[in-house]
Amino acid sequence: MGASFWVRRSAALYLLAWLMLGLLLAGLINATTGAGAGASLLFAVPLSLVYASACGFSAYYLCRAYPLAGKPLGAVLAVFFFSAVTASVLWCAAGAAWASLWQSLAPDWEAVRVSRPFAAVMFGVGVLLYWMSGAAHYLALEFERARRAETRELELRLLAQDAELRMLRTQIDPHFLFNSLNSISALTAIDAGRARDMTLKLAGFFRRTLGLEAHRKVALADEVALAEQFLAIEQVRFGPRLGFECAVEPDAARCLLPPMILQPLVENAVKHGIGQRLEGGVIRLGAQRAGSLLRIRIENDVDEDDAGVAQAGTGIGLVNVRQRLAAAYGHEASVHWARDQEIFRVDLVLPAEAEQ
């Protein structure tokens, strides 16, 4: 429906432009030949619209058959020169016949007379208008080609984002799933109610991730809820060793961001931070909106003697987050991480897009 509307609108604008040319030609005929205003209009306007249709179809098919990028320029110019001369000659003949018809129908009327000088001018104008029509069709075809290329690029980008999100789902730490299943198995004999609760939490977490779409952004509040689900499952395994603190301002919670952008960071915090400490630790998540920017910080306790945590920034999780933010926002978003003694910190800065 959108394409047909675009075609109808283009045709209407094309005919409107030729109608304006017909009115202009009628004014020139009235001023230079002495023909009456009505006679000039009846001669110029129908003749212009007929020539518009002939030029439109002829130039369109020539532009299709002789694309500028696929044919020699000399061949294109020769074809259009011959076609313009032929069309202009036929236009002059049609003009002479049209003028003769009106003279025979209304001999007392000040009809337009097609003299040799007038026919020469009409011929030159016809050639010029044909070339202008050809140039307009080339521009329209180039615009359509660019629009199709942009649409294809957008479709490929969306497919790439969907593939990236599917890959991210498969990269959710397999140990998390295995450990959760082992915890459920152990709880079954000890506390059947907790085992059932953990099973439901695990099913709800994966059901929620499968319902996400890469091209549709989600509110930060939903991302935080997903992280809380993940940590609630991990807390069954870690117990009091795993703590979680959340400080998200209301304005920030309504902001939109790519789905599952926080998940790899929270997984890293559990695996490389809390999981390496005998005494456990706390994961802290904070977010605030600062004007047109959304600032998110995730930090976790780390073992002071574990030098490997300092290299956590080179892992898959942070690289994935950086690439996804660059694809979604370009240079408007950034990811920074640092270690400060027993704290590992990741800061995200991205444009604040408010949820409508």
C-alpha positions as CSV (number, residue, x, y, z in Angstrom):
1,M,0.0,0.0,0.0
2,G,2.9,2.4,0.8
3,A,4.6,1.8,-2.5
4,S,1.3,2.4,-4.5
5,F,0.7,5.6,-2.6
6,W,4.2,6.8,-3.4
7,V,3.7,6.0,-7.1
8,R,0.3,7.8,-7.2
9,R,1.7,10.8,-5.4
10,S,4.7,11.0,-7.8
11,A,2.4,10.8,-10.8
12,A,0.2,13.5,-9.5
13,L,3.2,15.8,-8.8
14,Y,4.5,15.0,-12.3
15,L,1.2,16.0,-14.0
16,L,0.9,19.0,-11.8
17,A,4.3,20.2,-12.9
18,W,3.3,19.8,-16.6
19,L,0.1,21.6,-16.0
20,M,2.0,24.5,-14.7
21,L,4.2,24.4,-17.8
22,G,1.1,24.3,-19.9
23,L,-0.3,27.4,-18.2
24,L,3.1,29.1,-18.7
25,L,3.1,28.2,-22.4
26,A,-0.4,29.5,-22.8
27,G,0.6,32.8,-21.3
28,L,3.6,33.0,-23.7
29,I,1.4,32.2,-26.7
30,N,-1.2,34.8,-25.6
31,A,1.5,37.4,-25.2
32,T,3.5,36.7,-28.4
33,T,1.0,35.6,-31.0
34,G,-2.0,37.7,-30.3
35,A,-4.3,34.6,-29.8
36,G,-7.0,34.9,-27.2
37,A,-6.5,33.8,-23.6
38,G,-9.2,31.0,-24.0
39,A,-7.7,29.8,-27.3
40,S,-4.2,29.8,-25.8
41,L,-5.3,27.7,-22.8
42,L,-7.3,25.2,-25.0
43,F,-4.2,24.8,-27.2
44,A,-1.4,24.7,-24.7
45,V,-2.9,22.8,-21.7
46,P,-4.2,19.6,-23.4
47,L,-1.2,19.5,-25.7
48,S,1.2,19.8,-22.6
49,L,-0.6,17.0,-20.8
50,V,-0.5,14.7,-23.8
51,Y,3.2,15.4,-24.3
52,A,3.7,14.8,-20.5
53,S,2.2,11.3,-20.8
54,A,4.3,10.5,-23.9
55,C,7.5,11.9,-22.4
56,G,6.8,10.1,-19.1
57,F,6.4,6.6,-20.5
58,S,9.1,7.0,-23.2
59,A,11.7,8.6,-20.9
60,Y,10.9,6.1,-18.1
61,Y,11.5,3.0,-20.2
62,L,14.6,4.6,-21.8
63,C,16.1,5.3,-18.3
64,R,15.4,1.7,-17.4
65,A,16.9,0.3,-20.6
66,Y,19.9,2.7,-20.5
67,P,21.1,3.1,-16.9
68,L,23.9,5.6,-16.4
69,A,26.0,3.1,-14.5
70,G,25.6,0.3,-17.0
71,K,25.8,2.0,-20.4
72,P,28.4,4.3,-22.1
73,L,27.5,7.9,-21.7
74,G,27.8,8.5,-25.5
75,A,25.2,5.8,-26.2
76,V,22.8,7.3,-23.6
77,L,23.1,10.8,-25.0
78,A,22.6,9.6,-28.6
79,V,19.5,7.6,-27.7
80,F,18.0,10.5,-25.7
81,F,18.9,13.0,-28.5
82,F,17.2,10.9,-31.2
83,S,14.2,10.2,-28.9
84,A,13.8,13.8,-28.0
85,V,13.9,14.9,-31.6
86,T,11.4,12.3,-32.6
87,A,9.0,13.1,-29.7
88,S,9.3,16.8,-30.4
89,V,8.5,16.5,-34.1
90,L,5.4,14.4,-33.2
91,W,4.5,17.0,-30.7
92,C,4.7,19.8,-33.3
93,A,2.7,17.8,-35.7
94,A,0.0,17.2,-33.0
95,G,0.1,20.9,-32.2
96,A,-0.5,21.8,-35.8
97,A,-3.3,19.3,-36.2
98,W,-4.9,20.5,-32.9
99,A,-4.7,24.2,-34.0
100,S,-6.2,23.3,-37.5
101,L,-9.0,21.4,-35.7
102,W,-9.9,24.5,-33.7
103,Q,-9.7,26.8,-36.7
104,S,-12.2,24.6,-38.6
105,L,-14.5,24.3,-35.6
106,A,-14.4,28.0,-34.8
107,P,-13.2,30.0,-37.8
108,D,-14.2,33.3,-36.2
109,W,-12.3,32.6,-33.0
110,E,-8.8,34.0,-32.5
111,A,-7.3,30.6,-32.5
112,V,-3.6,29.8,-32.3
113,R,-1.8,29.6,-35.7
114,V,1.2,27.4,-35.9
115,S,3.6,29.3,-38.2
116,R,7.2,28.2,-39.0
117,P,8.8,30.4,-36.3
118,F,6.2,29.2,-33.8
119,A,6.8,25.5,-34.8
120,A,10.6,26.0,-34.4
121,V,10.2,27.4,-30.9
122,M,7.8,24.7,-30.1
123,F,10.3,22.1,-31.4
124,G,13.1,23.5,-29.2
125,V,10.9,23.6,-26.2
126,G,9.8,20.0,-26.8
127,V,13.4,18.7,-27.0
128,L,14.3,20.6,-23.8
129,L,11.3,19.3,-21.9
130,Y,12.0,15.7,-23.0
131,W,15.5,16.0,-21.7
132,M,14.3,17.4,-18.5
133,S,11.8,14.6,-18.2
134,G,14.6,12.1,-18.7
135,A,16.8,13.8,-16.1
136,A,13.9,13.7,-13.6
137,H,13.3,10.0,-14.2
138,Y,17.0,9.3,-13.7
139,L,16.9,11.1,-10.4
140,A,13.7,9.3,-9.3
141,L,15.3,5.9,-10.2
142,E,18.4,6.8,-8.3
143,F,16.3,7.9,-5.3
144,E,14.4,4.6,-5.4
145,R,17.6,2.6,-5.7
146,A,19.1,4.4,-2.6
147,R,15.8,3.9,-0.7
148,R,15.9,0.1,-1.5
149,A,19.5,-0.1,-0.5
150,E,18.7,1.7,2.8
151,T,15.8,-0.7,3.5
152,R,18.0,-3.7,2.8
153,E,20.7,-2.4,5.1
154,L,18.2,-1.8,7.8
155,E,16.8,-5.4,7.4
156,L,20.3,-6.8,7.5
157,R,21.1,-4.8,10.6
158,L,17.9,-6.1,12.3
159,L,18.8,-9.7,11.3
160,A,22.3,-9.2,12.7
161,Q,20.9,-7.9,16.0
162,D,18.5,-10.8,16.3
163,A,21.3,-13.2,15.6
164,E,23.4,-11.4,18.2
165,L,20.7,-11.6,20.8
166,R,20.2,-15.4,20.1
167,M,23.9,-15.9,20.5
168,L,23.8,-14.0,23.8
169,R,21.1,-16.2,25.0
170,T,23.2,-19.3,24.2
171,Q,26.2,-17.6,26.0
172,I,24.4,-17.4,29.3
173,D,26.9,-19.2,31.4
174,P,26.1,-23.0,31.0
175,H,27.5,-23.4,34.5
176,F,24.7,-21.3,35.8
177,L,22.2,-23.7,34.3
178,F,24.1,-26.8,35.5
179,N,24.6,-25.5,39.0
180,S,20.9,-24.4,39.2
181,L,19.8,-27.9,38.2
182,N,22.2,-29.4,40.8
183,S,20.8,-27.1,43.5
184,I,17.3,-28.1,42.5
185,S,18.2,-31.8,42.7
186,A,19.8,-31.3,46.2
187,L,16.8,-29.3,47.4
188,T,14.4,-31.9,46.2
189,A,15.4,-34.3,49.1
190,I,15.8,-31.5,51.7
191,D,13.1,-28.9,50.9
192,A,10.7,-29.8,48.2
193,G,9.0,-26.4,48.4
194,R,12.2,-24.5,47.8
195,A,13.1,-26.9,45.0
196,R,9.8,-26.1,43.3
197,D,10.2,-22.4,43.9
198,M,13.7,-22.5,42.3
199,T,12.4,-24.5,39.3
200,L,9.7,-21.9,38.7
201,K,12.2,-19.0,38.9
202,L,14.5,-20.8,36.5
203,A,11.7,-21.4,34.0
204,G,10.5,-17.8,34.4
205,F,14.0,-16.4,33.7
206,F,14.5,-18.4,30.5
207,R,10.9,-17.7,29.4
208,R,11.5,-14.0,29.8
209,T,14.8,-14.0,27.9
210,L,13.2,-15.9,25.0
211,G,10.4,-13.3,24.7
212,L,12.9,-10.5,24.1
213,E,13.3,-9.0,20.6
214,A,16.7,-7.5,19.5
215,H,15.1,-4.5,17.6
216,R,12.7,-3.6,20.4
217,K,14.2,-1.7,23.3
218,V,13.1,-2.4,26.9
219,A,12.8,-0.2,29.9
220,L,15.7,-0.2,32.4
221,A,13.2,-1.3,35.1
222,D,12.6,-4.5,33.0
223,E,16.3,-5.1,32.7
224,V,16.7,-4.7,36.4
225,A,13.9,-7.2,37.0
226,L,15.6,-9.7,34.8
227,A,18.9,-9.3,36.7
228,E,17.0,-9.7,40.0
229,Q,15.5,-13.0,38.7
230,F,19.0,-14.2,37.7
231,L,20.4,-13.3,41.1
232,A,17.5,-14.8,43.0
233,I,18.3,-18.1,41.4
234,E,22.0,-17.7,42.1
235,Q,21.3,-16.8,45.7
236,V,19.8,-20.3,46.3
237,R,23.3,-21.7,45.5
238,F,25.4,-19.0,47.2
239,G,23.1,-18.3,50.1
240,P,24.1,-15.3,52.3
241,R,27.4,-15.0,50.4
242,L,25.6,-13.2,47.6
243,G,24.1,-9.8,48.3
244,F,22.4,-7.4,45.9
245,E,21.8,-3.7,46.3
246,C,19.8,-1.7,43.7
247,A,19.5,2.1,43.5
248,V,17.7,3.1,40.3
249,E,16.1,6.5,40.1
250,P,12.5,6.6,38.8
251,D,13.5,8.8,35.8
252,A,16.2,6.3,34.9
253,A,14.0,3.3,35.3
254,R,11.7,4.5,32.5
255,C,14.6,5.0,30.0
256,L,14.9,2.5,27.1
257,L,18.0,0.4,26.3
258,P,18.8,-2.7,24.2
259,P,17.5,-5.9,25.8
260,M,19.9,-8.1,27.9
261,I,22.5,-5.4,28.0
262,L,23.0,-5.8,31.7
263,Q,22.9,-9.6,31.8
264,P,26.5,-10.3,30.8
265,L,27.7,-7.7,33.4
266,V,25.7,-9.3,36.2
267,E,27.0,-12.7,35.2
268,N,30.6,-11.5,35.2
269,A,30.0,-10.0,38.7
270,V,28.9,-13.3,40.0
271,K,31.4,-15.5,38.2
272,H,34.6,-13.4,38.5
273,G,33.7,-11.5,41.6
274,I,31.5,-13.1,44.2
275,G,32.2,-16.6,43.2
276,Q,35.9,-16.2,43.8
277,R,35.5,-14.9,47.4
278,L,35.1,-17.3,50.3
279,E,33.2,-14.7,52.3
280,G,31.1,-13.7,49.3
281,G,30.2,-10.1,48.5
282,V,27.7,-7.6,47.2
283,I,26.7,-6.6,43.7
284,R,25.5,-3.1,43.5
285,L,23.5,-1.7,40.6
286,G,22.8,2.1,40.3
287,A,21.3,4.2,37.6
288,Q,20.4,7.9,37.2
289,R,19.4,10.2,34.4
290,A,21.6,13.2,33.8
291,G,19.8,15.4,31.3
292,S,20.0,13.7,27.9
293,L,22.2,10.9,29.2
294,L,21.5,7.7,31.2
295,R,24.3,6.6,33.5
296,I,24.4,3.0,34.8
297,R,27.0,1.6,37.2
298,I,27.4,-2.1,38.2
299,E,30.1,-2.9,40.8
300,N,30.9,-5.9,42.8
301,D,33.4,-7.0,45.5
302,V,36.4,-8.9,44.3
303,D,39.3,-10.8,45.9
304,E,42.1,-8.3,46.5
305,D,44.7,-11.0,45.8
306,D,43.1,-12.2,42.6
307,A,45.0,-10.5,39.8
308,G,42.9,-12.2,37.1
309,V,40.0,-10.0,37.9
310,A,41.9,-7.0,36.6
311,Q,41.7,-8.6,33.2
312,A,38.0,-9.2,33.3
313,G,37.4,-6.3,30.9
314,T,38.9,-8.4,28.1
315,G,36.3,-11.1,28.4
316,I,33.3,-11.9,26.2
317,G,30.7,-10.1,28.4
318,L,32.1,-6.6,28.3
319,V,33.2,-6.9,24.6
320,N,29.7,-8.0,23.7
321,V,28.2,-5.0,25.7
322,R,30.5,-2.6,24.0
323,Q,29.8,-3.8,20.5
324,R,26.0,-3.8,21.0
325,L,26.0,-0.3,22.4
326,A,28.2,0.9,19.5
327,A,25.8,-0.7,17.0
328,A,22.8,0.9,18.6
329,Y,24.1,4.4,19.5
330,G,27.5,4.8,17.7
331,H,29.8,7.3,19.5
332,E,26.9,8.5,21.7
333,A,27.4,5.5,24.1
334,S,30.5,4.4,26.0
335,V,31.6,1.6,28.4
336,H,34.3,2.0,31.0
337,W,35.5,-0.4,33.6
338,A,38.1,-0.1,36.4
339,R,39.2,-1.9,39.6
340,D,39.7,0.0,42.9
341,Q,41.2,-2.4,45.4
342,E,38.4,-4.8,46.3
343,I,35.8,-3.2,43.9
344,F,35.4,-3.9,40.2
345,R,33.2,-1.2,38.5
346,V,31.6,-1.0,35.1
347,D,30.1,2.4,34.0
348,L,27.7,2.6,31.0
349,V,26.7,6.0,29.5
350,L,24.1,6.1,26.7
351,P,21.4,8.5,25.4
352,A,18.4,8.7,27.6
353,E,15.3,7.6,25.6
354,A,12.2,8.0,27.7
355,E,9.5,5.3,27.5
356,Q,6.3,6.8,26.0
